[in-house]
Structure formats: structure tokens, C-alpha cells
Amino acid sequence: MTREIAFTKGHGTENDFVLVPDLDGARELTPETVAALADRRVGIGGDGVIRIVPAASAIEAEVRDQARSARWFMDYRNADGSFAEMCGNGTRVFAAYLRREGLETADEFAIATRAGVKTVRVEGEEFAVDLGPWRLTDPMAAERDGFDALVHVDDGDPFSALSVDLGNPHTVLALPETVDLAAIDLTRAPVVRPTPARGTNVELVRPLGPDHIAMRVHERGVGETRSCGTGAAAAAIATSFWAGQHLATPTWTVDVPGGRLRVRLLPGQHVELAGPAALVADGTVTLP
């Protein structure tokens, strides 16, 4: 038996997604279906899959509770079919879809995610998203040593790194000047010690100048991607922390292989991500 699934393809700084509208909350997306949709050879292809569904229809009670303030739930799945809490670039693409379809018409609105309600603001052709509160995973070790993890990339010596939680897990390492960011092999997942219980996204960061960094990322359940919104936020937070200047430099420019993002560090340990979102194709796909 085959199934026909309507989709929209979109990306935020080339972090790309397959969006599946489920406006009546009746569609089930199995991990196998998600992996097939995200497959770049036999499916549509994407770093993840986003189901657009009413928050009130979500399986998770904590998401249904968000329906009081957010009509639509960004049901985000990694390319391998696994569930994820949220995706920073995905929130902007999700918001662009809601606006295009007239599902949200205000210049500021809320969306539901597994990491809580996120507020989106339209900024001309771009979108800014309050990603919510962040925290250092091990603040005592971070304050004492400046890091709380070791990351093995390639087969060389490990790098010191800092773990940052934005509702999803990140491990950020700053490369020394002697290491070429572009030359790092990310075809294999970096090995993080201690091993995070939920896995982790790993961000490799190189300072470019005041308030300006470059980043590459290996995402859990996906591999290297052209961009990661929450990863860009984590990279800015970690770089600010290492510089001892949290909120002294509230706005950071983050260059990723797929483009440029802006990160604002807000009072109350909130962080905002801003950048473009593009919807590039609509269609249907038939899956077995």
C-alpha cells in the first residue's frame, strides 16, 4: 500500500527541512516515514522533518498545555526519525510557512515546541525567535575550569569544550588558531566525554573578530549540517562566557557554511536568534 504525502521544502541558512502539514492532527509520522522523507536519494531530502499540527492535538501532554498560548506545534524530527526538542532554524522556516498559509497573520506570535513555547517576531524578510532560557549543563565545572567536557574530533588530541542547554543539548569547543576550521573532518560524529545521556550537537567555533565568530556543527541524529540555529546561539553563549563578558556584548554575528545568523543575549538568560527563512518547493511524494 502506498501513501501520498503533501510537503513543503524549506531552509534557514541552508539547514533544510521537509514540512508536512497535518492541520487536523490526524496524520501519524513513524520514524521510518520520517527517515524516508529526509533521505536525499529516495525521498525529498532534508536535515529534519517538521509536522505542522495544532498544539491541542499533540500526543505529549506538555505540548497540549501550550495550546493556551500557541496554536501550532512544531513537531520536529531528526533525519534519522528520532524525536528532537526543537530546532532554531526550523522555528523560522515553520513561522514562514504559517505566515504564507495565513495560519498566523500577526507580526509576533507563539509556537509550541517540545522545549516550550517560543515567540517569533517578523523582521522584514527575516524572522527573530526568542529561543527561551539557556543554562550551562555543569555550571560548577564551567566556573571552575572554563569547560566541562572533552571532545575528540578526527583522531587527534581532545579539545576542551563547554556544554550548553537550550532545551536541546550542545557541546561547544573553540579551536586554537593552529587548527583550520574548514579542514576538520565531520563525516564521523565527534566523541564527547563524558557521554551525554541524550546525545549532543557539537559546535566547532573560530573567533573572527569582535562579536563575530564562525562555526561548523555536527548534529545528533543527522551529521554535519550547513547551519544550526540553536548551535549558533550556544556558540555565542560559550564564546561570551569564555571572554567573561556575558551581556557586555549582547549581539553576535555567527557565520555558518550556509550563511549568516544574528544572536542576541537577553537578560534573564534568554537568547534570540534572527535570520532568513525560505520556502522553495511544494508538492506531493508517494511512499511505500
N, C-alpha and C positions, 0 to 999 in steps of 0.2 A: 504494500500500500504506500503510495506517495503522498506527500503533503506539499501544498503550495503556501509559501510564507511571504507576505509583503515585507519590504525592508526599505530603509534609507541608509545610505552610506555617508558618513561624515568624518571630519577630523578636526583636531585642535593642535596646531603646530605639528602636523603630520603624525600625531598619535591618533590612530584611526579606529573607527567603531562601526559595527553593524547595529542599527537601531531597528527594533521590532515593535511596531505599535500593537498594543493589546488594550484598547480603550475601554473594553467591557470586563477586563480582568478574567477572561475565560481561557487564555492560552497557557499551556504548560511548556516550559522550555527545559528539556532534560540536558544534562551535561553533554550527552552525545550530540544533541541538536546544536547546542552552542558551539562545540568544537567543530562541527561540520560547517556551520555558518562562517566561523572565523578562519577556516582553512583557506590559505591563499592559492591552493592549486585546484581544489574541487568545490570550494564554496565561494562566498563573496570575498572573504579576506578581511582581517582586522585584528587589532591588538586586544579587542574585547567586544562583547555584545551587550547592548543596553535594551532592556524591555521597558517600554513606556506603559505604565499601568496605574490606575487610580490607587492612591495610598490606602484608601479604605479597603481595597481588595487584596492587599499584600498578605502573604502567608504568615509573616512574622508579626507578632502582637506589638512589638516595639515600633514597627513601622506603621501599623494601623493607627497607633496612638498619635502619630504625627499628622494624621489626616485633619486634625483640628486647625492646623496652620499651613499645611501643604497639600494641594490637591493631587499632585502627581509624584509617583515614586520612581526613582531611577534604579531599576533592578539591574545592577551591574554584575557581569560575569567575566572572568578572565578567559583568555583564548582557549585554555585547556578545559573549559567548562566549569571550573571551580568558582564558588561564590567569592565576592570581594566586598569590602565595606563600602567603598566609593572610589571615584576616580576624578581628580581635579580637572583635567582636560575634558573628561567625559561630561562633567556638570555643565560646561559651557556649550558643548555640542547638544546635549539634552535640552538646554534652555533655548538654543537656536531652533530646534525642532518644535518645541512648544509654541514659540512665538510665530514661526512660519505657519503652523497649522491653526493658529488662533485659539489654542488651548490656554494660553496666557497672553494677556494684552497689556498689562501694566509694565512700566519701566523697571519695577522692582517686584520680585515675587519669591516665594519659598518653594523649595523642592525637598522631598523626603529621600533619605538615603539610609543605609544600614549603619552609618556613622552619625545619624541625627539629621535635623533639619538644616539646610544650607540656604542662605539668602543670595539671590542672583540680582545684579544690577546691570542694566543695559548702558553701555558707554559708547555711543555712536555705532560703529560697526563691530565693536567688541563687547565682551561680557566680563564683568568682575564678580567673583564669587567669594563670599566670606566662608572660608573652609572650616570655621569654628575654632575651638580651642586646641592647642597643641601642648604636649608635655615631653620632657626628657624621660626616656624609659627608665634610666637609673640615675636620678639627679645627684645622689651622693657620690657615685663614682665620677660623674661628669664634673662636678665641682672640685673634687679632689685631684683628678688626673687629667681632665680635659677630654677624656674618651672613656668608653665602657665596653668596647668590642675590638676584635681584631678581624681583618678581612684579608683573605688570600685571593689575589687576582693573578691569573696566569699561574706560573709555577714559582714565582719569586717569594721574597720575604713578605710577611703580612704587613698591612698598613693599619695604623690606629684609626678608630672610627667612633662616631657618636650616634647613638640610637635615638630617633625622634618619632613620636607617635602623633599622627594627625587623624586618628580614627582608623587609619591603616598604618602598618609598620614600615619604617625607613631606617637604613643604616648609611650614614654619610661619612665619606673619607675625603680628605684633602690631599691631593697628590703633591709630592715635592716637585720643585722646579726641574729636577733632573729627569722626570718621567713625562713622556709625551702622552697627553690625554687621548689624542686620536689613535695612538698606536696600541692601546690596551686591547687585549682580546676578550671580548664579552660574549663569544659564542658559547662559552660554558658559564654556568652560574658561579659567581664568586662564593667562596666558602666563608661563612661567618661563624666566629666563635666568641662567646657561647652561642650555640644554635638557637635561634628564636623559635618559640613554640609554634607561632603562626606563619613562619617563614618571614621574609622581609624583602622589600625593594632595596637595591643597593645603588647609591648615587656616588659617582666619582666627580670631584669638583676641582676646578683650577681657577684661582683668582685672576681676573683680567685687569683690574684697576679698582679705584674707589667705588664701592656699591655695585660692582659688576663682576659676575662670575660666569664661567662656562661649566656645563655639566653633561655627562652621559649617565645612562641609567640601565640597570638590568632589573626588570620587573618580575616578581614571583608569578609563576604560572604562565608567563608569556615569553621571556627572553629580553634581549635588548630592544628598546623601542626608541622612536625618534624624539620622543618627548614624554615627560611625566609631570603633570601639574602639581600633585601633592609632593612629588620628589623635588621639584623646583623650590617649593615652599620649605621643605625640610632642609635643602641645601643652603638656602638663605638664612634660616634659623641657626643652623650649625655654624656657618661662617661668621654670623653676627656674635654667636656665643663665644667662639674661639677668639674673636677680636675684643671681647669684653665690652661690647657696645650695643647690647640689645636695646632697641628703640632709639638709640642715638642716631642710627642710620635706618630709618623706618622703611625706605623704599629701595629695593634691589632690582637690578636688571639681570635676568638669567638667560643666557644663550644656550640653546639645545640644538641638536642636529637639525631639527625640523623648524627652527625659527627662534622667536624671542618672546619671553614672558616677563611680566612685572609682578613682583611680590611685595606686599606691604605688611610690615609687622605692626599690629594694632595693640592698643592697651588691653589688658586682661588676658594676655597670651592668646589672642586671636590672630589669624593670618588671612590675608586676602590675596587671591590670585586673579590676574587680569590678562587677557589675550584674545586672539581671534578664534572663531569657530566657523567652519564651512560645512555645508550640506552639498554633496557633489553628485549624488545619483539616487534615483528611486526606481524600484522595480519589484519583481517577484522572483522567487527561487523555488525550485522543486527539489525536495529532499526525500530520500527513501525512508 
